[in-house]
Amino acid sequence: MNRTAQAVRFDQYGKRDVLRVTDVPMPEPGAGEVVVEVRAASINPFDTMIRSGVIRDLFPVDFPSGQGSDLAGVVTAVGAEVDGLAVGDEVLGWTPSAGTQATHVAAPAAQLVAKPPQVSWEVAGSLHMVGATAYAAARAVAVQSGETVAVSAAAGGVGSFLVQLLTGRGVRVLGIASPANAEWLDRHGVIPVPYGEDLRERLEQAAGAGGIHAFIDLHGPEYLDLAVDLGIKSDRIQTTVAMARAAEIGAHTDGRHNATAREILVELVDLIASGAVEIPIAATYPLDRVADAFAELEQRHTRGKIVLIP
C-alpha cells in the first residue's frame, strides 16, 4: 500500500503563489475517524481569506498549513469507535481542520454522510460550505414564505445555492448579479437585478409596493449600506463577508459554522439528491493546478463552484 499522499500546503501567508503540492505521510484514522480517498474537494473564498492572512486574528494557522474543508470520496480506512461506515463507502462532508485539498484525508465520521449515487463527485465535494453557509444566512434573517429578500452575489457559489433554497421556501428573491447571469437566475425563479449604478432604484422597482423585507449580502460592505438606505431593519440584514460594517449597524454575520449539525447536512444532501437545488460546477482542476483554480475564483465572476479533482 502507498504510504504517502499528496496535499496542498503553504508555509506563509500570501497570494496564491505560496501554494504548493507536496508528498505527506498517508493519514491514519484516529478514534472516531475514517480516512477518505478524496475524489473531489471544492475551493472557496474563505480559503483565500485564510491563506492571505486577512483574518489571521480570527483564524490563525500553524505552518505548514493545508487548505479546504469540503470533500467527497471513498473510505479507505476506519478507526476505532466508528459505527455505520466501512471501507469502500462513498461519502461526502467536511473536516474541522483545513486539509481536504489532498488525495487522502482523515475526517471525523460524524461529519460524513453517504453520497447518493445520483449526485456527482464534483457536486458532492462542493456541498457543505455553500449549503451550510446558505442555510445559516437564510435562518439568520428569519425568512418567511411570501417575503421579498435581496441577495448580492446571487450567482456565486453560496449565492446560487441560497437563492434556490429561498425560492423553494416560497420566498420572492431579488438576485443581484451581472447581466450575464440573468437567464440562469430567471430560470431558477429569481428576479434578476443587475448590479451597478442606480441599483437602489432597480431594487425598489423590482420589489414593488411591498418593499424588501430582508437583505443577504455575499459580496461586501457597500451592500450593507444599501440595505440600510432601503430601510431594512438591522436584524433582517445578514452578511458573510463584511464583518466590521455589520458590527457597526447591528447586522447578522452567521456563516457555515452556525449550521454544521449533521442533520442539516443530511437535509442539504436530500435537497441536492431530489433535484430541488442544483450546484452549478463552473470548472474542475487537477490538484497540481490549485493556483490556477484560485486565479479563476479570485476573478469573482464564477457561477457556481470550482472543484479540485485529486
C-alpha positions as CSV (number, residue, x, y, z in Angstrom):
1,M,0.0,0.0,0.0
2,N,1.2,3.5,-0.8
3,R,2.3,5.1,2.4
4,T,2.3,8.7,1.1
5,A,-0.4,11.0,0.0
6,Q,-0.3,14.4,-1.8
7,A,-1.7,17.6,-0.3
8,V,-1.9,21.3,-0.9
9,R,0.3,23.2,1.6
10,F,1.5,26.8,2.2
11,D,4.3,27.9,4.5
12,Q,3.5,31.6,4.9
13,Y,0.6,34.0,4.4
14,G,0.4,35.4,0.9
15,K,-1.1,35.2,-2.6
16,R,-1.9,32.0,-4.4
17,D,1.8,31.7,-5.4
18,V,2.6,30.4,-1.9
19,L,0.6,27.3,-2.6
20,R,2.4,24.0,-3.3
21,V,1.5,20.4,-3.7
22,T,3.8,18.1,-1.7
23,D,4.1,14.5,-0.5
24,V,2.8,13.9,3.0
25,P,2.5,10.8,5.2
26,M,-0.6,8.8,4.5
27,P,-3.1,9.8,7.2
28,E,-4.1,7.3,9.8
29,P,-7.6,7.3,11.3
30,G,-7.9,8.3,15.0
31,A,-10.7,7.2,17.2
32,G,-14.0,8.3,15.6
33,E,-12.3,9.0,12.3
34,V,-12.1,7.4,8.8
35,V,-9.5,8.0,6.0
36,V,-11.1,9.1,2.8
37,E,-9.5,8.9,-0.7
38,V,-10.7,12.3,-2.0
39,R,-12.5,12.3,-5.3
40,A,-13.5,16.0,-5.2
41,A,-12.8,19.0,-3.0
42,S,-14.1,22.4,-3.7
43,I,-12.3,25.7,-3.3
44,N,-13.9,28.6,-1.5
45,P,-13.3,32.4,-1.0
46,F,-12.8,31.5,2.7
47,D,-9.7,29.6,1.7
48,T,-8.3,32.7,0.2
49,M,-9.1,34.8,3.3
50,I,-7.3,32.2,5.5
51,R,-4.2,31.9,3.2
52,S,-3.8,35.6,2.7
53,G,-3.8,36.3,6.4
54,V,-6.5,39.0,6.3
55,I,-8.4,37.1,9.0
56,R,-5.5,35.7,10.9
57,D,-6.7,37.3,14.2
58,L,-9.9,35.2,14.0
59,F,-8.5,32.2,12.2
60,P,-4.7,31.8,12.7
61,V,-2.9,28.9,11.2
62,D,0.1,26.8,12.0
63,F,2.6,26.4,9.2
64,P,2.8,24.4,7.1
65,S,-0.9,24.6,6.7
66,G,-3.3,22.7,4.5
67,Q,-6.4,24.1,2.8
68,G,-10.0,23.2,2.3
69,S,-12.8,21.7,4.4
70,D,-15.3,20.2,1.8
71,L,-14.7,16.8,0.4
72,A,-16.3,13.7,-1.2
73,G,-14.6,10.4,-1.7
74,V,-14.2,6.7,-0.8
75,V,-13.5,5.4,2.7
76,T,-10.1,3.5,2.7
77,A,-9.6,3.0,6.5
78,V,-11.8,3.1,9.6
79,G,-10.6,4.0,13.1
80,A,-11.9,2.8,16.4
81,E,-15.3,3.8,17.8
82,V,-16.7,4.3,14.3
83,D,-20.2,2.8,13.5
84,G,-22.0,2.9,10.3
85,L,-19.1,3.4,7.9
86,A,-16.9,0.8,6.2
87,V,-14.1,0.6,3.7
88,G,-15.5,1.3,0.2
89,D,-18.3,3.5,1.3
90,E,-18.8,6.6,-0.8
91,V,-19.2,9.7,1.4
92,L,-19.3,13.5,1.5
93,G,-19.0,16.0,4.2
94,W,-16.4,18.2,5.8
95,T,-13.5,18.4,8.2
96,P,-13.0,20.9,11.1
97,S,-9.3,21.5,10.2
98,A,-8.1,22.6,6.8
99,G,-6.7,19.8,4.6
100,T,-9.3,18.3,2.2
101,Q,-7.4,19.6,-0.8
102,A,-5.4,16.4,-0.9
103,T,-5.5,12.9,-2.2
104,H,-6.4,11.4,1.2
105,V,-7.6,13.0,4.5
106,A,-8.6,11.8,7.9
107,A,-12.1,13.0,8.7
108,P,-14.5,12.7,11.7
109,A,-17.0,10.0,10.8
110,A,-19.7,12.2,12.5
111,Q,-19.2,14.8,9.8
112,L,-19.7,12.5,6.8
113,V,-22.8,11.1,5.2
114,A,-23.5,8.7,2.4
115,K,-23.1,10.2,-1.1
116,P,-26.2,9.4,-3.1
117,P,-25.4,7.7,-6.4
118,Q,-27.2,10.3,-8.5
119,V,-25.0,13.1,-7.1
120,S,-21.8,13.6,-9.0
121,W,-18.4,13.7,-7.2
122,E,-18.0,17.4,-8.1
123,V,-21.3,18.4,-6.6
124,A,-20.8,16.2,-3.5
125,G,-17.4,17.7,-2.9
126,S,-18.9,21.2,-3.1
127,L,-21.9,20.8,-0.9
128,H,-21.0,21.5,2.8
129,M,-19.5,25.0,2.6
130,V,-22.1,26.6,0.3
131,G,-25.0,24.6,1.6
132,A,-24.3,25.3,5.3
133,T,-23.5,29.0,4.7
134,A,-26.7,29.5,2.7
135,Y,-28.7,27.6,5.3
136,A,-27.3,29.8,8.1
137,A,-27.8,33.0,6.2
138,A,-31.4,32.3,5.5
139,R,-32.0,31.3,9.1
140,A,-30.3,34.4,10.4
141,V,-32.8,36.8,8.9
142,A,-35.8,34.5,9.7
143,V,-37.0,34.5,6.1
144,Q,-40.7,33.6,5.7
145,S,-42.7,32.4,2.7
146,G,-44.2,35.3,0.8
147,E,-41.5,37.8,1.8
148,T,-39.2,39.6,-0.6
149,V,-35.4,39.1,0.0
150,A,-32.5,40.7,-1.9
151,V,-29.3,38.7,-2.3
152,S,-26.0,40.1,-3.5
153,A,-23.6,37.9,-5.5
154,A,-26.6,35.8,-6.2
155,A,-25.0,33.6,-8.9
156,G,-21.8,32.8,-7.0
157,G,-21.0,29.6,-5.1
158,V,-23.1,30.4,-2.0
159,G,-25.5,32.7,-3.8
160,S,-26.6,30.2,-6.4
161,F,-27.4,27.7,-3.6
162,L,-29.1,30.3,-1.4
163,V,-31.5,31.7,-4.0
164,Q,-32.7,28.2,-4.8
165,L,-33.1,27.4,-1.1
166,L,-35.2,30.6,-0.7
167,T,-37.4,30.2,-3.7
168,G,-38.1,26.6,-2.6
169,R,-39.4,28.0,0.6
170,G,-41.8,30.3,-1.2
171,V,-39.7,33.5,-0.9
172,R,-39.6,36.1,-3.6
173,V,-35.9,36.7,-4.4
174,L,-34.2,39.7,-6.0
175,G,-30.9,38.3,-7.2
176,I,-28.2,41.0,-7.6
177,A,-25.7,39.8,-10.2
178,S,-24.1,40.6,-13.6
179,P,-26.4,40.7,-16.6
180,A,-24.6,37.5,-17.8
181,N,-26.3,35.6,-15.0
182,A,-29.8,37.0,-15.6
183,E,-31.1,34.0,-17.7
184,W,-29.8,31.4,-15.1
185,L,-31.4,33.4,-12.2
186,D,-34.7,33.8,-14.1
187,R,-34.8,30.0,-14.9
188,H,-34.5,29.3,-11.2
189,G,-37.4,31.5,-10.2
190,V,-35.3,34.5,-9.2
191,I,-35.9,38.1,-10.3
192,P,-32.5,39.2,-11.7
193,V,-31.3,42.7,-10.8
194,P,-28.1,43.8,-12.4
195,Y,-25.5,45.4,-10.1
196,G,-24.0,48.8,-10.8
197,E,-25.1,52.5,-10.8
198,D,-28.7,53.1,-9.7
199,L,-29.0,49.7,-8.1
200,R,-31.2,51.0,-5.3
201,E,-33.8,52.3,-7.8
202,R,-33.8,49.0,-9.7
203,L,-34.3,47.0,-6.5
204,E,-37.1,49.3,-5.4
205,Q,-38.8,48.9,-8.7
206,A,-38.4,45.1,-8.7
207,A,-39.7,44.9,-5.1
208,G,-42.9,46.8,-5.8
209,A,-45.2,48.3,-3.2
210,G,-44.5,45.6,-0.7
211,G,-40.8,46.6,-0.4
212,I,-37.9,44.4,0.6
213,H,-38.1,42.5,3.9
214,A,-34.5,41.3,4.3
215,F,-31.1,41.6,2.7
216,I,-28.4,38.9,2.5
217,D,-25.0,40.2,1.4
218,L,-22.4,37.8,0.0
219,H,-20.1,40.5,-1.5
220,G,-19.1,43.5,0.6
221,P,-19.9,46.4,2.9
222,E,-21.4,48.6,0.3
223,Y,-24.4,46.3,0.2
224,L,-24.9,46.7,3.9
225,D,-25.0,50.4,3.4
226,L,-27.5,49.9,0.5
227,A,-29.7,47.7,2.8
228,V,-29.8,50.5,5.4
229,D,-30.7,53.0,2.7
230,L,-33.5,50.8,1.6
231,G,-34.9,51.0,5.2
232,I,-34.4,47.3,6.1
233,K,-34.1,46.7,9.8
234,S,-30.6,45.7,11.0
235,D,-31.9,42.4,12.4
236,R,-33.0,41.4,8.9
237,I,-29.6,42.1,7.3
238,Q,-27.0,39.4,7.1
239,T,-23.5,39.3,5.6
240,T,-20.9,36.6,5.2
241,V,-18.0,38.9,4.4
242,A,-18.5,42.5,5.8
243,M,-18.0,41.7,9.4
244,A,-16.7,45.1,10.6
245,R,-19.6,47.0,8.9
246,A,-22.1,44.5,10.2
247,A,-20.9,45.2,13.8
248,E,-21.4,48.9,13.3
249,I,-25.0,48.6,12.1
250,G,-26.0,45.5,14.2
251,A,-26.4,43.1,11.3
252,H,-26.0,39.3,11.4
253,T,-22.8,37.6,10.4
254,D,-23.8,33.9,10.6
255,G,-21.7,31.5,8.5
256,R,-21.4,27.8,7.9
257,H,-20.1,27.3,11.4
258,N,-23.6,28.2,12.6
259,A,-25.0,25.3,10.5
260,T,-22.6,22.4,10.9
261,A,-25.1,20.0,12.6
262,R,-25.1,16.6,10.9
263,E,-28.9,16.7,10.5
264,I,-28.5,19.9,8.5
265,L,-26.0,18.2,6.2
266,V,-28.5,15.3,5.7
267,E,-31.2,17.9,4.8
268,L,-28.9,19.6,2.3
269,V,-28.0,16.3,0.7
270,D,-31.7,15.5,0.3
271,L,-32.2,18.8,-1.5
272,I,-29.5,18.0,-4.0
273,A,-30.4,14.4,-4.5
274,S,-34.1,15.2,-5.1
275,G,-33.2,17.9,-7.6
276,A,-34.8,20.7,-5.6
277,V,-31.4,22.5,-5.6
278,E,-28.6,22.3,-8.0
279,I,-24.9,23.3,-7.6
280,P,-23.5,24.6,-10.9
281,I,-19.9,23.4,-11.5
282,A,-18.0,26.3,-13.2
283,A,-14.7,24.4,-13.6
284,T,-12.6,21.5,-12.4
285,Y,-8.8,21.4,-12.0
286,P,-6.3,18.7,-11.0
287,L,-4.7,19.1,-7.7
288,D,-1.4,20.3,-9.1
289,R,-3.2,23.3,-10.7
290,V,-4.6,24.6,-7.4
291,A,-3.1,28.0,-8.0
292,D,-4.9,28.2,-11.4
293,A,-8.1,27.3,-9.8
294,F,-7.8,30.1,-7.3
295,A,-6.9,32.5,-10.1
296,E,-10.3,31.8,-11.6
297,L,-12.1,32.0,-8.3
298,E,-10.5,35.4,-7.4
299,Q,-11.9,37.0,-10.5
300,R,-15.2,36.8,-8.6
301,H,-17.3,36.2,-11.7
302,T,-17.8,32.5,-11.3
303,R,-21.2,31.0,-11.5
304,G,-21.3,28.1,-9.0
305,K,-18.3,26.1,-7.8
306,I,-14.7,25.4,-8.8
307,V,-13.6,22.0,-7.8
308,L,-10.2,20.2,-7.4
309,I,-10.1,16.6,-8.6
310,P,-7.1,14.9,-6.9
